[in-house]
Amino acid sequence: MQGEGVSELGLETGYASSGDGTQLLFRWHPATESKGLILIVHGFGEHSGRYLHVMRALNESGYSCFAFDLRGHGRSGGARAFVNRFSDYLDDVDAAIAWARERSPNLPLTLIGHSMGGLTVANWIADRGKEAHSFILSSPAIGVALPVPGWKDALGRVMSRFIPKLAIPTGLDPTLVSRDPAVVSAYTGDRLVLTQATARWYVEFLGAQVNALESAHRVKTSALILQAGADGLVDPEASRRYAGLLGGKDVSFSHHEGLYHELFNEPEQQAIFDEIVAWLDARRA
């Protein structure tokens, strides 16, 4: 059910402009009688087309869903895997929310962010998120599972200043994405999935991790942190630490033992969707 091959019947697609004019591809799927508005922010190197099944599952449970491709990803504009500042991604979230609000002005807003999308949401919530009713992070990239080799770290930091768009292979092992071989095959065969990052993106990514942890105490918004227990890409303990630093009283940390990084693409995905819907429904009371 993953990828661009999923039918988009019933979805509205098009483009919206971010603050600097960058064109962002969006996907909009409203529920007939909606209980809330959900904005989905995808992870690094991927795109919103990999979340059509997530949108469908949440839509069937009564939630209108909006997803978009971050700049430099998927079918959106911008240099591939590049930002001048991590806040460029926050500007993209602002633009997406403004677009969705034109269609659903009064629904409670929940943001769902996966991996780097989770890091983006964490920073947006802390810096700009007064409008959000709640947020959900899926295996957020608050910390990485394995240390970056010293040479690659040094190269990224130096080239960020002199050749910021220098592309560096990520070295990501696609078999760590999911335990489902079909998901891994679709991921490796997806021509929109990126396998390189830029030097400036790397430095901004590291800074965003620090900011997410340092600003967590300011966040009072209801939060659900979903973490894959067998995550080989992000550090589960960093996610747990972030949850413990959040300043709100309504924070849930959900550890899923044995599951790989992409919880929405694991064989147990329906249980994950059910957990999300139950959590959202409970906060409508």
N, C-alpha and C positions, 0 to 999 in steps of 0.2 A: 504494500500500500504506500510505499515511499516514492518520492521523486516526482519528476515532471510528467511521468507517464500516467499519474492518477488523473482521472477525469475532473475537470474543473466546472462541471455542470452545476449551475446554481451560484457560482462565485462571480463577483464582479472584479475585473482586473483592469489596471491602468497605471498611470504615473502621477505622482505628486512631487512638488518641489520642496527640497529642504531649504534651510535658511540662506545658504549661499547659492541657491539655484540648481544644485545637484538633483538630477531626476531619480526618484525612487520608485521602483516597481511595487505596487501594492496588490493585495488580495483581500477581498471583503466578502464575508458570508454571514448575513444577518439571520437571526432566528425569527420565527414567525411571531412568537410571544416571548420576547427576550427578558431574561432575569438579570442580565448584566452584560457589560462590554469587556471583551478580553483582547489585549494586544499581545501578540507573540513576537519575540525578538530572537532570531536564530543565532547560531554560534559562528565561530570563525571559519572562514573558508567554505561555508555552505550557503544555503539560500532558503527562502520561505516556501519554495515548492516542495521541500522535504517535510513540510508540516501540514499538508492537506488532510492527512488522516487524523491529525490532532484537531484541526479545525472542525472536521466533520463530527468527531466524537463529542466535542464540547457543544457544537451546534445542536446535535441531537438531544443534548441534555438541557437545552434552553438558553445557551449563551451565544450571543453574537460575537463573531471572531474577525479580527483584522490582523493581517501579517504583511510584512514588507521585506524587501531585500535592503540590507544596510549598504551604504555607499561602498563602492569597490567590490561588491559581492553580487552574485547572481546576474540579474538583468538590470540592475541599477547602474547609474553613471558613476564616474569617479575612477581614479587609478586603482588597479586591482590591489587589494590588501594593503591600502595606504590611507593614513589619516595624518593631517598636520598636527592635530591634537586629538586626544581621546574624546574630548567634548564634542567633536564633530558627530560622533555617534549619538550623543545626547541630543544634538540638534535634530538629527534624523528622527529620533523618538518624538521630539516635540512636534515635528511636522506630521508624523503619522497620527498622533493623537488629535491634532487640530483637524486633520482630514476626517478621521472617524467621528469626531464630535459634531461635524456638520450633519452627519447622518443619524447619530444617536446622542443627542445633547444631554439627556437626563439620566442615562444608565450609569450605575456604579462601575468604575473602571478598575480592572485588574490587569497587571502586567505579568506576563510569563516570559522568563528569559532562560535560555539554555546555554551552558558553557560560557563563551565570551559574551553571548547575549545576556546571560545571568550577571556577568560582571558589569555590563552596560546598564542593566536595570538597577543593580545595586548602587551604582554611581548616580544614576538619574534620580532614584528615590531619595537619596541623601541630599542632592543638590537642588532638585527641581520638583520633587514629587508630591507637592501638597494636594494635588487633585486626586491622586490615586486612593482608591478604597482599600486595596490590598495588593500584594505582589507574591509571586511564586517563582522560585529559582530551581532549575533542574541542573544538577551537577555543575554549579557555577565555577567559573575559572578564577576563583579567589587565590588559589595557589596551584602550581603544577605538580604532577605526580613525580616526575623525574627532573633532576637539575639540568639546565641547559649547559652543554659543553662550554668550557671556559673560552675556547677560541671563538665559538659562535656568539657568545655573550659579548666579548670584547669587540668583535667585528660589528655587531649590531649597534653597540653604543657609539663607536667611533663614526661609522658610516651614517648614523642618524644625523650627524652634524654636517657631513660633507657630501654624502650621496644618499639623501633620505629615502629615495625610491629604489635603492638597491634591493633586488629580490634575493632572498635567502631561502633555500629549501627548508620546510618545516620538519621533515623527517618523521611525520606522524604515521604511525602504524595503523592502517585501516582496520585490521582485525581487532583492535581495541575498541572500536566504535560500538559493536554489538556482538552478541553470541549467536545471532541469526545469520547464517552464511548468505542468505538472499539479500539482507540489508547491506552486508559488506560488499557483495558483488555490485549492487546498485550504486553504492557510494563510490567505488573505484571506477565504475563506468560512467559516472555522471560528469559530463563535460563542463558543467558549471562549478564543480567543486575545485577549490584552489589547493595547490600543493606547495605554494611559496608564500612567504610573508616579506614585508619590506622592513628595512632597518628602522625607519621612524615608527612604524606600527609597533615593532617590538619594544622600543623604549617607552612609548605611550602606554602600551599594555601593562608593563611593569609598574608604571606610575599609577595606573588605575587600580591595580591590586592593592597598593599601599593606601590609596585614598579610600577604597571601599572599607578597609578595616579601620582606618583612623576616623572615619565619619559615621560608622555604624551606630554609635551611641546616640546620634541625633535622630535616628529613624524610629518613629513611633508607630508606623503603619503595620497593620496585620500582615504577617509573613508566614509562608510555608516554604521550607527549604527541603527539597528532595535530593538525596545524595546516593549515587550508585556505590555500593560497598566494595565492588571489585573494579573500581575505576582506575584505569591505567593511564589516563590523560590528565586528570586534575586530582588534587590532593583532598581526599575526603575529610581529613582533620582540619584543613583550612576552612572548609565549608562549615564544619561544626563550630569552629572558633568564631567565625563570622556570625553565626546564629546566636551564639552566647553573648556577643557584644552588642546586639541590637537593643535599642532603648525602649522598645514597646513591650507591653505585657502579653500581647497575643502573638507569640512566636512558636511555631511548630517545626521541629527538626525530624525528618523521616529518613532513616537509614535503610537502604534496601540491600541486604546482604547477598553477595554473589552476582549482582547485576552489573553490567558494563555501562560505559559512559552515557550512551544515548538511551535513557530510560524510556523515552517515547517510542523507541524502535526495538526494544527487547521483547522476547516472547511473552513476557508478563505485562505488556503495555496496557491491556484493558484494566488490570488492577490499578495501574498508575492513574489512568483516566478516572476510574471510579473514586479513587482517593481524592483527586483534585476536585471533582464535582461535589463530593460529600463535604469537603472543606469549604468550598464556595457557598454551598447551600446553607451550611450552618451559620455563615456570617451574614445571611440575608434575614435571619430571624430578628 
